[in-house]
Amino acid sequence: MNNKEIIDLDSKYIMQTYGRQPIALTHGEGVVLWDADGKEYIDFFAGIAVNALGQSHPKIIDVIQKQAEKLIHVSNVYYTEEQGKLAKKLAEITIFNRVFYANSGAEANEGAIKLARKYTGKGEIISTNNSFHGRTLVTVTATGQDKYKEPFKPLPPGFKHVPYGDSEAIANAISDDTAAVLVEAIQGEGGVVVPPENYLKEVEAICNEKNVLLILDEVQTGFGRTGEMFAYELYGIKPDIITIAKALGSGYPIGGILARGDVATAFDYGDHGATFGGNPLGCAVAMTVIDTIESDNLLDNSKTVGNYLKDKLIQIKEKHDFITDVRGFGLFLAIELDRESAEFANKMREKGFLINSTADNVLRFAPPLIITTEHVDKMILALDEMFSEI
């Protein structure tokens, strides 16, 4: 089938919830993808910061084949070796003691809210404006953007929103019923908004002082995206809970809640569950992703190539006065424009590069962690040419 035939099939049989670009991707290798008409693209989006190892990575192919021959799913009524090994690995590379396995970032955030309420016996969650935490009714309520909420009212109670980057606003919002503060390490969908210096340290201190849990949403920033394994390491903080997903499976759906101390043991039998959470195939893939990030020095690559890309974007900003900001860490970067950005993402696609438009006027760059400076040079040349045509 070609692009048009696949798009027509989608239009007829699939609920139209996504603002898709008009191509149908069929296969990929590394950081390169091809559509159904045979056009080639270099991927600077990685499936919304998911495909950390790119497409068709030989280690991922190998582990999927081998694990599928053993066990794919047996339910959480039984133990599996893969779950235990991944949990041990997650504890070794973090400050956290235990994990609950989910299937997505939204499920992880919803579970983290439940865990905070169970541990504290309190109901209120404070989150921030411009945030994004998921699409379930609870996580869309936690999300600080009205456009995602309006069609689905009435929404669940128990949430307050304050400006991102304002620690004093969080301190003022905390009440006797506050269970936790939920905040993104970097606001991803909101435009790769980096927190002000010391903001998260201040939020951590406020939470500690007022005996409120700190939940850090690391769904987009975890597993090397920022140049560290987790973004909390960038800021020198110790959240009580973090949520993970996306890059953990490098394309295979798996997420989780990581907690430390007494919080990690707050759930009792039957308090929470997930039919597919932590299935053997997902856990085996996740172990391989983490091992590959470590063995192939992809944290260093994220920093090195990320800094190279950021420098190139800054150089482009100096040439084009409609670019108002360049920001981010590692391979989680963005340029902000003084105009809408969607058409620029479309033009880059036509030039053979996949980037993302978000927050109306931001272009987001979140390529696979295996991206090279050669790929960056090609993309930057196309980006500069496109901007010069304005």
C-alpha positions as CSV (number, residue, x, y, z in Angstrom):
1,M,0.0,0.0,0.0
2,N,1.1,3.6,-0.6
3,N,0.8,6.6,1.6
4,K,-2.6,7.6,0.3
5,E,-4.1,4.1,0.6
6,I,-3.0,3.8,4.2
7,I,-4.2,7.3,5.1
8,D,-7.6,6.5,3.5
9,L,-7.9,3.3,5.5
10,D,-7.1,5.2,8.7
11,S,-9.7,7.9,7.8
12,K,-12.4,5.3,7.4
13,Y,-11.9,2.9,10.3
14,I,-9.9,4.7,13.0
15,M,-11.2,7.3,15.5
16,Q,-9.8,10.6,14.3
17,T,-8.0,11.8,17.4
18,Y,-4.5,12.5,16.1
19,G,-3.3,15.4,14.0
20,R,-1.1,13.2,11.8
21,Q,1.4,14.3,9.2
22,P,0.4,13.0,5.8
23,I,2.9,10.1,5.6
24,A,2.7,6.4,6.5
25,L,5.9,5.1,7.9
26,T,6.7,1.4,7.1
27,H,10.2,0.6,8.3
28,G,13.4,2.0,9.7
29,E,17.0,1.4,10.5
30,G,18.9,3.3,13.1
31,V,17.8,7.0,12.8
32,V,16.4,6.6,9.3
33,L,12.8,5.9,8.4
34,W,11.0,5.2,5.2
35,D,7.4,5.9,4.2
36,A,5.1,3.8,2.1
37,D,6.0,5.8,-1.0
38,G,9.7,5.1,-0.5
39,K,10.8,8.5,0.8
40,E,13.6,8.6,3.4
41,Y,13.6,10.6,6.6
42,I,16.2,11.3,9.3
43,D,14.4,11.1,12.6
44,F,14.9,13.9,15.1
45,F,11.7,13.1,17.0
46,A,12.1,9.4,18.0
47,G,8.4,8.8,18.4
48,I,8.0,11.5,21.0
49,A,11.3,10.8,22.8
50,V,10.6,7.0,22.8
51,N,13.0,5.3,20.4
52,A,16.2,5.8,22.4
53,L,18.0,3.2,20.3
54,G,16.4,4.1,17.0
55,Q,14.8,1.6,14.7
56,S,15.6,-2.1,14.3
57,H,18.4,-2.1,16.8
58,P,20.0,-5.6,16.6
59,K,20.0,-6.1,20.4
60,I,16.3,-5.2,20.6
61,I,15.5,-7.5,17.7
62,D,17.5,-10.3,19.4
63,V,15.9,-10.0,22.8
64,I,12.4,-9.8,21.4
65,Q,12.9,-13.0,19.4
66,K,14.5,-14.9,22.2
67,Q,12.0,-13.8,24.9
68,A,9.0,-14.4,22.6
69,E,10.2,-18.0,22.3
70,K,10.1,-18.3,26.1
71,L,7.3,-16.1,27.6
72,I,5.4,-13.1,26.5
73,H,2.7,-12.7,29.1
74,V,1.6,-14.8,32.1
75,S,-0.2,-12.2,34.3
76,N,0.9,-10.8,37.6
77,V,-0.7,-13.7,39.4
78,Y,2.7,-15.4,39.0
79,Y,6.4,-14.3,39.4
80,T,8.8,-14.0,36.5
81,E,12.5,-13.7,36.5
82,E,12.5,-10.8,34.0
83,Q,10.5,-8.6,36.4
84,G,12.8,-9.1,39.3
85,K,16.0,-8.6,37.3
86,L,14.7,-5.3,35.8
87,A,13.5,-4.1,39.2
88,K,17.0,-4.8,40.7
89,K,18.6,-2.9,37.8
90,L,16.4,0.1,38.2
91,A,17.2,0.2,41.9
92,E,20.9,0.0,41.1
93,I,20.9,2.9,38.7
94,T,18.7,5.2,40.8
95,I,18.1,6.3,44.4
96,F,14.8,4.3,44.6
97,N,14.0,1.0,46.3
98,R,11.0,-0.4,44.5
99,V,9.1,-0.2,41.2
100,F,5.5,-0.7,40.1
101,Y,5.3,-1.7,36.4
102,A,2.8,0.1,34.2
103,N,2.4,0.3,30.4
104,S,2.6,4.1,29.7
105,G,3.5,7.4,31.2
106,A,-0.1,8.3,31.9
107,E,-0.6,5.1,33.9
108,A,2.6,5.7,35.8
109,N,1.5,9.2,36.7
110,E,-2.0,8.0,37.7
111,G,-0.4,5.3,39.9
112,A,2.0,7.8,41.5
113,I,-1.0,9.9,42.5
114,K,-2.7,6.9,44.0
115,L,0.5,6.0,45.8
116,A,0.9,9.5,47.3
117,R,-2.7,9.5,48.5
118,K,-2.4,6.1,50.0
119,Y,0.9,6.9,51.8
120,T,-0.2,10.3,53.2
121,G,-3.9,9.7,53.7
122,K,-4.4,13.1,52.0
123,G,-6.1,13.9,48.7
124,E,-4.8,17.1,47.2
125,I,-2.2,17.2,44.4
126,I,-0.5,20.4,43.3
127,S,0.8,20.5,39.7
128,T,1.8,23.3,37.4
129,N,0.5,25.4,34.6
130,N,1.6,24.4,31.1
131,S,2.3,20.9,32.3
132,F,1.4,17.6,30.6
133,H,0.9,14.4,32.6
134,G,-1.3,12.1,30.4
135,R,-4.7,11.6,28.9
136,T,-6.6,9.6,31.5
137,L,-9.2,11.6,33.4
138,V,-7.0,12.0,36.5
139,T,-3.8,12.8,34.6
140,V,-5.5,15.2,32.2
141,T,-6.9,16.9,35.3
142,A,-3.3,17.1,36.7
143,T,-2.2,18.5,33.3
144,G,-2.0,22.3,33.4
145,Q,-3.4,23.1,30.0
146,D,-7.1,23.8,29.6
147,K,-7.3,22.7,25.9
148,Y,-6.9,19.1,27.0
149,K,-9.6,19.3,29.7
150,E,-12.5,21.3,28.4
151,P,-14.3,18.5,26.4
152,F,-14.2,16.1,29.4
153,K,-15.7,18.0,32.3
154,P,-16.7,17.3,35.0
155,L,-13.2,16.5,36.1
156,P,-12.1,14.7,39.3
157,P,-11.5,17.0,42.3
158,G,-8.4,17.3,44.3
159,F,-6.0,19.3,42.0
160,K,-4.5,22.7,42.2
161,H,-2.4,24.4,39.6
162,V,0.4,27.0,40.1
163,P,2.8,28.7,37.7
164,Y,5.8,26.5,36.6
165,G,9.1,27.9,37.9
166,D,7.5,29.7,40.9
167,S,8.5,27.8,44.1
168,E,6.8,30.4,46.3
169,A,3.5,29.7,44.6
170,I,3.9,26.1,45.5
171,A,4.6,26.9,49.1
172,N,1.5,29.2,49.3
173,A,-0.7,26.5,47.6
174,I,0.1,23.7,50.1
175,S,-2.7,23.0,52.5
176,D,-3.3,20.6,55.4
177,D,-4.8,18.2,52.7
178,T,-1.9,18.3,50.3
179,A,-0.5,14.8,49.5
180,A,2.1,15.7,46.9
181,V,3.5,18.1,44.4
182,L,3.7,16.7,40.9
183,V,6.1,18.5,38.5
184,E,7.9,17.7,35.3
185,A,11.7,17.8,35.3
186,I,11.4,19.6,32.0
187,Q,8.1,20.5,30.5
188,G,8.2,18.5,27.3
189,E,4.9,18.9,25.5
190,G,4.7,22.4,26.9
191,G,7.7,23.4,24.8
192,V,10.8,21.9,26.4
193,V,10.5,24.5,29.2
194,V,13.6,24.2,31.4
195,P,13.0,25.1,35.1
196,P,14.7,28.2,36.4
197,E,18.0,27.7,38.3
198,N,17.4,26.2,41.8
199,Y,13.6,25.9,41.2
200,L,13.4,22.2,41.8
201,K,15.8,22.4,44.8
202,E,13.5,25.0,46.3
203,V,10.5,22.8,45.6
204,E,12.2,19.8,47.2
205,A,13.0,21.9,50.3
206,I,9.4,23.1,50.6
207,C,8.1,19.6,50.3
208,N,10.5,18.3,52.9
209,E,9.6,21.2,55.3
210,K,5.9,20.8,54.9
211,N,5.9,16.9,54.9
212,V,4.6,16.7,51.3
213,L,5.7,14.2,48.8
214,L,7.6,15.3,45.6
215,I,6.6,13.4,42.5
216,L,8.9,14.1,39.5
217,D,7.5,13.3,36.1
218,E,10.5,11.8,34.2
219,V,8.4,10.2,31.4
220,Q,10.1,12.2,28.7
221,T,13.4,13.0,30.4
222,G,14.4,9.5,31.7
223,F,17.0,7.1,30.4
224,G,19.6,9.5,28.9
225,R,17.4,12.0,27.2
226,T,19.1,14.9,29.0
227,G,22.6,13.5,29.1
228,E,22.1,12.0,32.5
229,M,20.3,8.7,33.1
230,F,17.6,10.7,34.9
231,A,17.0,14.5,35.0
232,Y,16.8,14.6,38.8
233,E,20.5,14.0,38.7
234,L,20.9,17.3,36.7
235,Y,19.3,19.2,39.6
236,G,20.8,17.4,42.5
237,I,17.4,16.5,44.1
238,K,15.9,13.4,45.6
239,P,12.2,13.1,44.7
240,D,10.1,10.6,46.7
241,I,8.6,9.2,43.5
242,I,9.5,9.4,39.8
243,T,7.5,8.2,36.9
244,I,9.1,6.6,33.9
245,A,8.0,5.2,30.4
246,K,8.8,6.2,26.8
247,A,12.6,5.5,26.3
248,L,12.5,2.6,28.9
249,G,11.3,0.2,26.2
250,S,12.7,2.1,23.2
251,G,9.4,1.5,21.4
252,Y,8.0,-1.4,23.4
253,P,5.3,-0.1,25.7
254,I,6.4,-0.2,29.3
255,G,6.4,2.3,32.2
256,G,6.7,2.5,35.9
257,I,6.6,4.2,39.3
258,L,9.8,4.3,41.2
259,A,9.6,5.2,44.9
260,R,12.0,5.2,47.9
261,G,11.9,4.8,51.6
262,D,8.6,4.1,53.3
263,V,6.7,5.4,50.3
264,A,7.9,2.4,48.3
265,T,6.0,0.0,50.6
266,A,2.7,2.0,50.9
267,F,0.7,-0.1,48.5
268,D,-0.9,-3.2,50.0
269,Y,-2.1,-6.3,48.2
270,G,-4.9,-5.3,45.8
271,D,-4.3,-1.6,46.0
272,H,-3.1,-1.3,42.4
273,G,-2.6,-3.4,39.4
274,A,-2.0,-3.6,35.7
275,T,-2.9,-6.6,33.5
276,F,0.0,-6.2,31.1
277,G,2.3,-4.2,33.5
278,G,5.8,-5.8,33.7
279,N,5.2,-8.6,31.3
280,P,8.3,-10.7,30.6
281,L,8.8,-9.4,27.1
282,G,8.6,-5.8,28.1
283,C,11.0,-6.3,31.1
284,A,13.5,-8.2,28.9
285,V,13.4,-5.4,26.3
286,A,13.8,-2.7,29.0
287,M,16.8,-4.5,30.6
288,T,18.4,-4.6,27.1
289,V,17.7,-0.9,26.6
290,I,19.4,0.1,29.9
291,D,22.3,-2.3,29.3
292,T,22.9,-0.8,25.8
293,I,22.7,2.8,27.0
294,E,25.4,1.9,29.5
295,S,27.6,-0.4,27.3
296,D,27.5,1.9,24.3
297,N,28.2,5.1,26.3
298,L,24.9,6.7,25.1
299,L,24.8,9.1,28.0
300,D,28.1,10.6,26.7
301,N,26.7,10.6,23.2
302,S,23.6,12.4,24.4
303,K,25.7,15.1,26.1
304,T,28.3,15.4,23.3
305,V,26.0,15.4,20.3
306,G,23.4,17.3,22.3
307,N,25.8,20.1,23.0
308,Y,26.9,20.1,19.3
309,L,23.3,20.3,18.2
310,K,22.5,23.1,20.7
311,D,25.5,25.1,19.5
312,K,24.4,24.8,15.9
313,L,20.8,25.9,16.9
314,I,22.3,28.9,18.7
315,Q,24.2,29.8,15.5
316,I,21.0,29.6,13.5
317,K,19.2,31.8,16.1
318,E,21.9,34.5,15.6
319,K,21.0,34.5,11.8
320,H,17.2,34.6,12.1
321,D,15.6,37.2,14.4
322,F,12.3,35.4,14.5
323,I,13.9,32.7,16.7
324,T,13.5,33.9,20.3
325,D,15.1,31.1,22.3
326,V,17.2,27.9,22.2
327,R,16.9,25.7,25.3
328,G,17.2,22.2,26.7
329,F,19.7,19.6,27.8
330,G,21.3,16.7,26.1
331,L,19.2,15.5,23.2
332,F,16.1,17.2,24.5
333,L,16.2,20.6,22.8
334,A,13.9,23.2,21.3
335,I,13.8,26.5,19.5
336,E,11.1,29.0,20.2
337,L,9.8,31.2,17.4
338,D,7.8,34.5,17.4
339,R,5.2,32.8,15.1
340,E,3.5,29.4,14.7
341,S,5.8,26.5,14.2
342,A,3.6,23.8,12.6
343,E,4.3,24.8,9.0
344,F,8.1,24.7,9.7
345,A,7.8,21.1,10.9
346,N,5.9,20.2,7.7
347,K,8.6,21.8,5.5
348,M,11.3,19.9,7.3
349,R,9.4,16.7,6.7
350,E,9.3,17.6,3.0
351,K,13.1,18.0,3.2
352,G,13.4,14.6,4.7
353,F,13.7,15.4,8.4
354,L,11.2,14.5,11.2
355,I,11.0,17.2,13.9
356,N,8.0,18.1,16.1
357,S,6.0,21.3,16.5
358,T,4.6,21.8,20.0
359,A,3.2,24.5,22.2
360,D,2.1,26.4,19.1
361,N,5.4,28.1,18.5
362,V,8.1,25.7,19.4
363,L,10.2,23.2,17.4
364,R,11.3,20.2,19.5
365,F,14.3,18.0,18.8
366,A,14.4,14.7,20.6
367,P,16.3,12.2,18.3
368,P,17.4,8.7,19.2
369,L,20.4,8.6,21.5
370,I,22.5,7.1,18.7
371,I,22.3,10.2,16.6
372,T,25.6,11.5,15.2
373,T,27.1,14.9,14.4
374,E,26.9,13.9,10.8
375,H,23.1,13.6,11.1
376,V,23.0,16.9,12.9
377,D,24.9,18.7,10.2
378,K,22.5,17.5,7.5
379,M,19.5,18.6,9.6
380,I,21.0,21.9,10.5
381,L,21.7,22.7,6.8
382,A,18.1,21.9,5.9
383,L,16.8,24.0,8.8
384,D,18.9,27.0,7.9
385,E,17.9,26.7,4.3
386,M,14.2,26.6,5.3
387,F,14.5,29.6,7.6
388,S,16.4,31.5,4.9
389,E,13.5,31.0,2.5
390,I,11.2,33.1,4.6
